[in-house]
């Protein structure tokens, strides 16, 4: 899957979405994504490469649905992910951090 295809999937959430950062303050729910590549090597040869898309999904503490919608969207599109959450006190919001593995 290409990054552009992944971005099209994100748009199905119908929330503000941007690469790196928003140019002005944006209220939750919203998400910011960045990407990197991971390589696994054995005997001096790359044997596995994948794109990792990091998603920061901001939501209000009482919003119990947006993470489920995001996770179901990933599952429907067969995208592997892991998740952490932290509370961002200056925003008074929860940031769910997803690492999504989309292959190369």
Secondary structure, 3 states (H helix, E strand, C coil): CCHHHHHHHHHCCCCEEEECCCCCCCCCCEEEEEEEEEEEEECCEEEEEEEEEEEEEEECCCCCCHHHHHHHHHHHCCCEEEEEEEEECCCCEEEEEEEEECCC
